[in-house]
């Protein structure tokens, strides 16, 4: 009887311990399950956030669809350019006049648009060839910079000025670099910039390139006007105009190399090329009318354009070219080839080769 009582007591105690252990393990399981349920939304939300960021990155990398309003403005601009061309045709009796100088400057601007025409047949540029295009554009810009500095240094000065040509050239180049630097900082505050179907980084890069080429055109316009107003007269003006027009075609290629592979249509690239050279006829007329007053500031203007162009080529296009090609030899080869070809063209046109 005593043994059975002890056995019963032992069994009851073991059952109690077993139930306590089961309840404790169940609590652990329930707690672990609840913790798993609590952690699932966190993991899901982080995964959802990652997917959302990935989608945003893909949206930024894709070109923005051009709006109908932008297309209308583009077509209106093209029609206006055609009308200006027809209206500006000089008459036989115009001779060496303001209208004739405007016409010559306008023709040099229109020639820039020819540089975009090859891209009607060149399409579907992948990332590697986009890097090659950036390298080619950088090489052309660096060659143009060298030509600008050379022209500024050897501009004939009929009067001795207090400030030397070299000093004016240096100050102009320094101000050109500062201008592009501050323009870049200003554009970085506007991450949602949208321009003709481009947005974000591509739009900011396009605006920088346009700013550089437009500044470059100011000095070229002054050069055209001065050539007509100097001692050489119409003959020298014709030579400078023809040289400038041929020179502007590869400049249009350089602009298109930087814009078309980023998604800009060839039609709008052509308009941008011409618009970048609009300062040429605008500044050619007053330079022709006030040639003596224009000569002192011409070295500074050429230096300004050259400094701005060199900054964009070295700090923007070359690093991006290297990033896209992932090959230093490819970037150097593309840049060197474009530099030598563009420089050779300039030397041939100037008669130094």
C-alpha positions as CSV (number, residue, x, y, z in Angstrom):
1,X,0.0,0.0,0.0
2,X,2.9,2.4,0.9
3,X,4.6,1.5,-2.3
4,X,1.6,2.2,-4.4
5,X,1.2,5.5,-2.6
6,X,4.8,6.5,-3.3
7,X,4.4,5.4,-6.9
8,X,1.3,7.5,-7.4
9,X,3.0,10.5,-5.8
10,X,6.0,10.1,-8.1
11,X,3.9,9.8,-11.1
12,X,1.9,12.9,-10.2
13,X,5.1,14.8,-9.6
14,X,6.6,13.7,-12.9
15,X,3.3,14.5,-14.7
16,X,3.4,18.0,-13.2
17,X,7.0,18.5,-14.3
18,X,6.2,17.2,-17.7
19,X,3.2,19.5,-18.1
20,X,5.3,22.5,-16.9
21,X,8.0,21.7,-19.4
22,X,5.5,21.3,-22.2
23,X,3.8,24.6,-21.3
24,X,7.2,26.3,-21.2
25,X,8.3,24.9,-24.5
26,X,4.9,25.8,-26.0
27,X,5.4,29.4,-24.7
28,X,8.8,29.5,-26.4
29,X,7.3,28.2,-29.6
30,X,4.5,30.7,-29.5
31,X,6.9,33.5,-28.7
32,X,9.2,32.4,-31.4
33,X,6.3,32.2,-33.8
34,X,5.1,35.7,-32.8
35,X,8.6,37.0,-33.2
36,X,8.8,35.4,-36.7
37,X,5.5,37.1,-37.6
38,X,6.8,40.4,-36.3
39,X,10.0,40.1,-38.2
40,X,8.3,39.1,-41.5
41,X,6.8,42.6,-42.1
42,X,10.2,44.2,-41.5
43,X,11.9,41.9,-43.9
44,X,9.1,42.4,-46.4
45,X,9.2,46.2,-46.1
46,X,12.9,46.3,-46.5
47,X,12.7,44.1,-49.6
48,X,9.8,46.3,-50.9
49,X,11.9,49.4,-50.3
50,X,14.9,47.9,-52.2
51,X,12.7,47.0,-55.1
52,X,11.2,50.5,-55.1
53,X,14.7,52.1,-55.1
54,X,15.7,49.8,-57.9
55,X,12.7,50.8,-60.0
56,X,13.5,54.5,-59.3
57,X,17.1,53.9,-60.5
58,X,15.8,52.3,-63.7
59,X,13.5,55.2,-64.3
60,X,16.4,57.6,-63.9
61,X,18.4,55.7,-66.4
62,X,15.7,55.6,-69.0
63,X,15.2,58.7,-71.2
64,X,12.1,60.8,-70.4
65,X,9.4,60.7,-73.0
66,X,9.2,64.0,-74.8
67,X,6.0,66.0,-74.2
68,X,3.9,67.3,-77.1
69,X,4.5,70.9,-76.0
70,X,8.3,70.4,-76.3
71,X,7.8,68.9,-79.8
72,X,5.7,71.9,-80.8
73,X,8.4,74.3,-79.6
74,X,11.0,72.3,-81.5
75,X,9.0,72.4,-84.8
76,X,8.3,76.1,-84.3
77,X,12.0,76.8,-83.7
78,X,12.9,74.9,-86.9
79,X,10.4,76.9,-88.9
80,X,11.7,80.1,-87.5
81,X,15.3,79.1,-88.5
82,X,14.2,78.5,-92.1
83,X,12.4,81.9,-92.2
84,X,15.4,83.7,-90.8
85,X,17.7,82.0,-93.4
86,X,15.4,83.0,-96.3
87,X,14.9,86.6,-95.0
88,X,18.6,87.1,-94.3
89,X,19.8,86.3,-97.8
90,X,21.8,89.4,-98.9
91,X,21.0,91.3,-102.1
92,X,23.6,91.9,-104.8
93,X,24.0,95.5,-103.8
94,X,24.4,94.8,-100.0
95,X,28.2,94.4,-100.2
96,X,30.1,94.9,-97.1
97,X,27.2,95.8,-94.8
98,X,25.6,94.8,-91.5
99,X,23.1,92.5,-93.3
100,X,25.9,90.7,-95.2
101,X,28.0,90.2,-92.0
102,X,24.8,88.8,-90.3
103,X,24.3,86.4,-93.2
104,X,27.8,85.1,-93.0
105,X,27.6,84.6,-89.2
106,X,24.2,82.9,-89.6
107,X,25.6,80.5,-92.2
108,X,28.4,79.5,-89.8
109,X,25.8,78.7,-87.2
110,X,23.7,76.6,-89.6
111,X,26.8,74.7,-90.5
112,X,27.0,73.4,-86.9
113,X,23.8,71.5,-87.4
114,X,25.4,69.4,-90.2
115,X,27.4,67.7,-87.5
116,X,24.3,65.9,-86.2
117,X,23.3,64.4,-89.6
118,X,25.5,61.3,-89.3
119,X,23.5,60.2,-86.3
120,X,20.4,59.5,-88.5
121,X,22.3,56.3,-89.5
122,X,24.0,55.6,-86.1
123,X,21.5,54.2,-83.6
124,X,21.4,51.9,-80.6
125,X,24.6,53.0,-78.9
126,X,25.5,50.7,-76.0
127,X,27.3,51.8,-72.8
128,X,30.8,51.0,-74.1
129,X,30.3,53.0,-77.3
130,X,28.7,55.8,-75.3
131,X,32.0,56.0,-73.4
132,X,33.9,56.1,-76.8
133,X,31.6,58.9,-77.9
134,X,32.4,60.9,-74.7
135,X,36.1,60.3,-75.3
136,X,35.8,61.6,-78.9
137,X,33.8,64.6,-77.8
138,X,36.5,65.4,-75.1
139,X,39.3,65.1,-77.7
140,X,37.5,67.5,-80.0
141,X,36.9,70.0,-77.2
142,X,40.6,69.8,-76.1
143,X,41.8,70.4,-79.7
144,X,39.4,73.4,-80.0
145,X,40.7,74.7,-76.7
146,X,44.3,74.7,-78.0
147,X,43.2,76.5,-81.2
148,X,41.4,79.2,-79.1
149,X,44.4,79.8,-77.0
150,X,46.7,79.9,-80.1
151,X,44.4,82.4,-81.8
152,X,44.1,84.6,-78.7
153,X,47.9,84.7,-78.3
154,X,48.7,85.7,-81.9
155,X,45.9,88.2,-82.4
156,X,47.5,91.2,-84.2
157,X,47.4,94.3,-81.9
158,X,47.8,97.6,-83.6
159,X,48.0,99.5,-80.3
160,X,50.0,98.7,-77.2
161,X,47.7,98.1,-74.3
162,X,48.5,98.4,-70.6
163,X,47.4,94.8,-70.0
164,X,49.3,92.2,-72.1
165,X,47.6,89.6,-74.3
166,X,48.9,86.7,-72.1
167,X,47.4,88.2,-69.0
168,X,44.0,88.8,-70.7
169,X,44.1,85.2,-72.0
170,X,44.9,83.8,-68.6
171,X,42.2,85.8,-66.8
172,X,39.6,84.9,-69.4
173,X,40.5,81.1,-69.1
174,X,40.3,81.3,-65.3
175,X,36.9,83.1,-65.4
176,X,35.7,80.4,-67.9
177,X,36.6,77.6,-65.5
178,X,34.9,79.4,-62.6
179,X,31.8,80.0,-64.7
180,X,31.3,76.3,-65.5
181,X,32.2,75.3,-62.0
182,X,29.5,77.5,-60.5
183,X,27.0,76.5,-63.2
184,X,27.6,72.9,-62.3
185,X,27.0,73.6,-58.6
186,X,23.8,75.5,-59.4
187,X,22.5,72.6,-61.6
188,X,23.2,70.0,-58.9
189,X,20.6,71.6,-56.7
190,X,18.0,70.8,-59.3
191,X,18.0,67.0,-59.6
192,X,14.7,66.9,-61.5
193,X,15.9,68.9,-64.4
194,X,14.1,67.9,-67.6
195,X,15.3,69.0,-71.0
196,X,13.9,67.7,-74.4
197,X,13.4,64.2,-73.2
198,X,16.4,64.0,-70.9
199,X,16.3,64.2,-67.1
200,X,18.5,64.1,-64.1
201,X,22.2,63.6,-64.7
202,X,21.8,63.5,-68.5
203,X,19.9,66.8,-68.6
204,X,22.5,68.5,-66.4
205,X,25.4,67.2,-68.6
206,X,23.6,68.4,-71.7
207,X,23.1,71.9,-70.3
208,X,26.8,72.1,-69.3
209,X,27.9,71.1,-72.8
210,X,25.5,73.6,-74.4
211,X,26.7,76.4,-72.1
212,X,30.3,75.7,-73.1
213,X,29.6,75.6,-76.8
214,X,27.5,78.7,-76.6
215,X,30.3,80.6,-74.9
216,X,32.7,79.3,-77.5
217,X,30.4,80.7,-80.2
218,X,30.5,84.2,-78.7
219,X,34.3,84.5,-79.4
220,X,33.8,83.0,-82.9
221,X,31.2,85.6,-83.7
222,X,33.5,88.4,-82.6
223,X,36.2,86.9,-84.8
224,X,33.9,86.9,-87.9
225,X,32.9,90.5,-87.3
226,X,36.4,91.7,-86.8
227,X,37.6,89.9,-90.0
228,X,35.1,91.9,-92.1
229,X,35.9,95.2,-90.3
230,X,39.7,95.0,-90.5
231,X,42.1,95.9,-93.3
232,X,41.4,92.7,-95.3
233,X,37.8,93.6,-95.8
234,X,35.4,91.3,-97.6
235,X,38.1,88.9,-98.9
236,X,39.4,88.1,-95.4
237,X,35.9,88.0,-94.1
238,X,35.0,85.3,-96.6
239,X,38.0,83.2,-95.8
240,X,37.3,83.5,-92.0
241,X,33.6,82.7,-92.6
242,X,34.3,79.6,-94.7
243,X,36.9,78.4,-92.2
244,X,34.5,78.9,-89.3
245,X,31.7,77.1,-91.1
246,X,33.9,74.1,-91.8
247,X,35.2,74.3,-88.3
248,X,31.7,74.2,-86.9
249,X,30.7,70.9,-88.5
250,X,33.0,68.8,-86.3
251,X,31.9,70.9,-83.4
252,X,28.3,69.8,-84.2
253,X,29.6,66.3,-84.2
254,X,31.1,66.8,-80.7
255,X,27.8,68.2,-79.4
256,X,25.9,65.3,-80.9
257,X,28.3,62.7,-79.6
258,X,27.5,63.9,-76.1
259,X,23.7,64.3,-76.5
260,X,22.4,61.7,-79.0
261,X,23.7,58.6,-77.2
262,X,22.0,59.9,-74.0
263,X,18.6,59.6,-75.7
264,X,18.1,63.0,-77.4
265,X,16.6,62.7,-80.9
266,X,18.7,63.6,-83.9
267,X,16.1,66.4,-84.8
268,X,16.5,68.1,-81.5
269,X,20.3,67.5,-81.5
270,X,20.4,69.4,-84.8
271,X,18.4,72.3,-83.3
272,X,20.7,72.3,-80.3
273,X,23.8,72.4,-82.5
274,X,22.5,75.4,-84.4
275,X,21.2,77.2,-81.2
276,X,24.7,76.8,-79.6
277,X,26.1,78.9,-82.5
278,X,23.4,81.6,-82.5
279,X,25.8,84.0,-80.7
280,X,28.0,84.0,-83.9
281,X,25.8,86.2,-86.0
282,X,24.6,88.2,-83.0
283,X,28.1,89.1,-81.9
284,X,29.5,89.4,-85.5
285,X,27.4,92.5,-86.2
286,X,28.5,94.7,-83.3
287,X,32.1,93.5,-83.7
288,X,32.0,94.6,-87.4
289,X,30.6,98.0,-86.5
290,X,33.0,98.6,-83.6
291,X,36.0,96.6,-84.7
292,X,38.6,98.7,-82.9
293,X,36.7,98.4,-79.6
294,X,36.3,94.6,-80.0
295,X,40.0,93.7,-80.5
296,X,41.1,94.4,-76.9
297,X,38.5,92.0,-75.3
298,X,38.9,89.3,-77.9
299,X,41.8,87.5,-76.2
300,X,39.9,87.4,-72.9
301,X,36.8,86.1,-74.7
302,X,38.8,83.3,-76.5
303,X,40.4,82.4,-73.2
304,X,37.0,82.3,-71.4
305,X,35.6,79.9,-74.0
306,X,38.8,77.8,-74.0
307,X,38.9,77.5,-70.2
308,X,35.3,76.5,-69.9
309,X,35.6,73.9,-72.7
310,X,38.8,72.4,-71.2
311,X,37.1,72.1,-67.8
312,X,34.1,70.2,-69.2
313,X,36.3,67.9,-71.3
314,X,38.7,67.0,-68.5
315,X,36.3,66.9,-65.5
316,X,33.1,65.7,-67.1
317,X,33.5,63.8,-70.3
318,X,36.8,62.0,-69.7
319,X,35.8,60.5,-66.3
320,X,32.4,59.4,-67.7
321,X,34.1,57.9,-70.7
322,X,36.4,55.9,-68.5
323,X,33.5,54.8,-66.3
324,X,31.5,53.5,-69.3
325,X,34.3,51.8,-71.3
326,X,36.0,50.3,-68.2
327,X,39.2,50.5,-70.3
328,X,41.8,53.2,-70.0
329,X,43.5,52.4,-73.4
330,X,40.1,52.7,-75.1
331,X,39.4,56.1,-73.6
332,X,42.9,57.4,-74.3
333,X,42.8,56.1,-77.9
334,X,39.4,57.7,-78.7
335,X,40.4,61.0,-77.1
336,X,43.8,61.1,-78.9
337,X,42.3,60.2,-82.2
338,X,39.7,62.9,-82.1
339,X,42.3,65.4,-80.8
340,X,44.7,64.8,-83.7
341,X,42.0,64.8,-86.4
342,X,40.3,68.0,-85.2
343,X,43.7,69.7,-84.7
344,X,44.8,68.7,-88.2
345,X,41.6,70.1,-89.7
346,X,42.2,73.4,-87.9
347,X,45.8,73.6,-89.1
348,X,44.8,72.9,-92.7
349,X,42.1,75.5,-92.6
350,X,44.4,78.1,-91.1
351,X,47.1,77.5,-93.7
352,X,49.7,76.4,-91.2
353,X,50.0,72.9,-92.6
